[in-house]
Amino acid sequence: MKQVHNGSERGGVSCRSLTFRRALMLGAAILIVRSAIVLYLGDQEQQRVIIDDIIWPVVNGLAALSLFRAARATRSIDERMYIAWAFFAVAQVLYALGDVLWSILEIGLGEVPFPSVADGPYLAYYLFFLIGILLLPAPYQSAFERLKSILDTGIVTIFAIIIFWSFLIAPTIATLEESDPLTNAIAVAYPVADLVLTFSIIALIFRRIEHIAQRPIMLLAASAFFMIVADSIFMINALRETYVPATLNDNFWLISYILTGLAGVLQVESASVPIKTAKRPSSGFTWPLYLPYICAISAYAFLVWSIEREDVNLYIRHNHLAAGVGMIILLIVIRQVIAIKENTMLYAASQRELHQRIASEREKEHLIKDLEAKTSEMERFIYTVSHDLRSPLITVVGFLRFMRDDIEKGAWDKVRKDIEIVEGAITKMDRLLQDTLELSRIGRMVNPPEDVPFSDIVREALDVTSERIRSRGVSVDVAEEMPVVHVDRMRVVEMLVNLIENSAKYMGDQRAPRIEIGCMRDGETVFYVRDNGIGIDPKNHKRVFELFYKVDNRSEGTGAGLAIVKRIVEVHGGRIWIESELGKGCTVFFTLPLSKKSEAV
């Protein structure tokens, strides 16, 4: 018969044998049974001691086994976590070994087990536990966060040193016998070891280990806390010479061992849950922020109390205690300065982000408006192209019919005229298509921009248009000083050629036709081409930049020149507009990007 096990396995470790609930029930049962035995035995101290010497190694051994299982379950998840849990397991093995040696000496050999070889494993436990805590993987922290964590740890640690020194370490030193240095050293080592254990808890709190399963780690911290409580009760009673072994007070040690074992069981269960579905702790881990301030207030209150209570011997001088409190206050002040600096930087960063978002929103709105304008322009463009291309086609179709009739009648003179008209319509359509293609290419086929003096562009444009200017008797005035622009040289020359030819075309019967080319600098550099021709009615100022629009339908060309000019200017990120009235000439203004040298001037 096959045996079926429920539960998942991770890293080769099965979670089927012992659940956290069962382990908790077992630990509670051990605690209840031990308490019942202590109460039942009453004044029979020797029997109580024997029972404890049996229970302690067994419980500690089970706790160590639980921690080893936790380390094994964690190995396939995180190598550093595995090492940390391995140190916890070794620490518990050392403590269990100390219990075994203690029991052998006390029960088997009938010797007093303090001081003895059992103290070595006991004291080593504290060191290995601290190393395990420090090896736990911590989340990423900024430089400010790390520095604040160090200061917080320092504040609480100084407070812990003051308390331990006043109530445990200094009183222990004061009661030592000079005849036995080893006994004295071991006696002092235990309160110091508890201080190390306290530092372990402090370090755990301020490292804010939130990205891993927290509950097992918190159980380990709780076990360390109960260990400190148990040791402190023992040492205080020992100093007062009131300690009675194997009483209910010793349950704090037992609770510590049980919590350690439960931590291992819970870590195994946490490791067996798939990462995607594992519950991670919330980010509301804020209560440690108040702990340094609580410690600072408590330290100051303790200083005031010690000064007022002269009858209480705390084994610490007031100036030493004041120095410790002063150091805590200094660290608090430094922490506040760092927090203010961090908040200032965070505020500045948030302001930059806010400005960036506002700029992004404005850019988004601008792009939307630009897209809407482009869409509207495209609709007008499609309509214009379809309308103007349709006109030559109608002409071709109509005269092809006339040509067929004239061929049938033998009217060859009319056929030749029909052919000439059809050729003219086809030529016009070809020019319209070429201008349309040229307009569509602008913006997609742009040459790399370069720095070029605008005066050189004017010179090239005038060379191209020299024949038309000379044939119409137009004089051209060019400004002497013009900036260097950063443009596609070929396209801008083409743009200026269109403007010059347009001005020469619409001079009318002007007796002294004149064209001026220059620029104005008043906050923004604006170029212009001005003529004294027939001018343009203000109501048509916007229409002149539409494709195939012509002020005079009888004039030559397709009317695509200014549309191409506008497109070239916009591709360069500039603006273009006109100022004109009928009979008073026309001025075309436009902007172009300047070179960095010109912008600096």
Stockholm file with secondary structure:
# STOCKHOLM 1.0

chainA/1-601         MKQVHNGSERGGVSCRSLTFRRALMLGAAILIVRSAIVLYLGDQEQQRVIIDDIIWPVVNGLAALSLFRAARATRSIDERMYIAWAFFAVAQVLYALGDVLWSILEIGLGEVPFPSVADGPYLAYYLFFLIGILLLPAPYQSAFERLKSILDTGIVTIFAIIIFWSFLIAPTIATLEESDPLTNAIAVAYPVADLVLTFSIIALIFRRIEHIAQRPIMLLAASAFFMIVADSIFMINALRETYVPATLNDNFWLISYILTGLAGVLQVESASVPIKTAKRPSSGFTWPLYLPYICAISAYAFLVWSIEREDVNLYIRHNHLAAGVGMIILLIVIRQVIAIKENTMLYAASQRELHQRIASEREKEHLIKDLEAKTSEMERFIYTVSHDLRSPLITVVGFLRFMRDDIEKGAWDKVRKDIEIVEGAITKMDRLLQDTLELSRIGRMVNPPEDVPFSDIVREALDVTSERIRSRGVSVDVAEEMPVVHVDRMRVVEMLVNLIENSAKYMGDQRAPRIEIGCMRDGETVFYVRDNGIGIDPKNHKRVFELFYKVDNRSEGTGAGLAIVKRIVEVHGGRIWIESELGKGCTVFFTLPLSKKSEAV
#=GR chainA/1-601 SS CCCCCCSCEETTEECSSCCHHHHHHHHHHHHHHHHHHHHHHTTCHHHHHHHHHHHHHHHHHHHHHHHHHHHHHHTTTCHHHHHHHHHHHHHHHHHHHHHHHHHIIIIISCCCCSSSTTHHHHHHHHHHHHHHHHHSCCCCCCHHHHHHHHHHHHHHHHHHHHHHIIIIIHHHHHTCCTTCHHHHHHHHHHHHHHHHHHHHHHHHHHHTCCSSCHHHHHHHHHHHHHHHHHHHHHHHHHHHTCCCSSSGGGHHHHHHHHHHHHHHHHHHHHHHSCTTTCCCCCSCCCGGGGHHHHHHHHHHHHHHHHHHCTTSCCSSCHHHHHHHHHHHHHHHHHHHHHHHHHHHHHHHHHHHHHHHHHHHHHHHHHHHHHHHHHHHHHHHHHHHHHHHHHHHHHHHHHHHHHHHHHHHHTCHHHHHHHHHHHHHHHHHHHHHHHHHHHHHHTTTSCCCCEEEEHHHHHHHHHHHHHHHHHHTTCEEEECSCCCEEEECHHHHHHHHHHHHHHHHHTCTTCSSCEEEEEEEESSSEEEEEEECSSCCCGGGTTGGGSTTCCSSTTSSSCSCHHHHHHHHHHHTTCCEEEEECTTSCEEEEECCCBCHHHHHC
#=GC SS_cons         CCCCCCSCEETTEECSSCCHHHHHHHHHHHHHHHHHHHHHHTTCHHHHHHHHHHHHHHHHHHHHHHHHHHHHHHTTTCHHHHHHHHHHHHHHHHHHHHHHHHHIIIIISCCCCSSSTTHHHHHHHHHHHHHHHHHSCCCCCCHHHHHHHHHHHHHHHHHHHHHHIIIIIHHHHHTCCTTCHHHHHHHHHHHHHHHHHHHHHHHHHHHTCCSSCHHHHHHHHHHHHHHHHHHHHHHHHHHHTCCCSSSGGGHHHHHHHHHHHHHHHHHHHHHHSCTTTCCCCCSCCCGGGGHHHHHHHHHHHHHHHHHHCTTSCCSSCHHHHHHHHHHHHHHHHHHHHHHHHHHHHHHHHHHHHHHHHHHHHHHHHHHHHHHHHHHHHHHHHHHHHHHHHHHHHHHHHHHHHHHHHHHHHTCHHHHHHHHHHHHHHHHHHHHHHHHHHHHHHTTTSCCCCEEEEHHHHHHHHHHHHHHHHHHTTCEEEECSCCCEEEECHHHHHHHHHHHHHHHHHTCTTCSSCEEEEEEEESSSEEEEEEECSSCCCGGGTTGGGSTTCCSSTTSSSCSCHHHHHHHHHHHTTCCEEEEECTTSCEEEEECCCBCHHHHHC
//
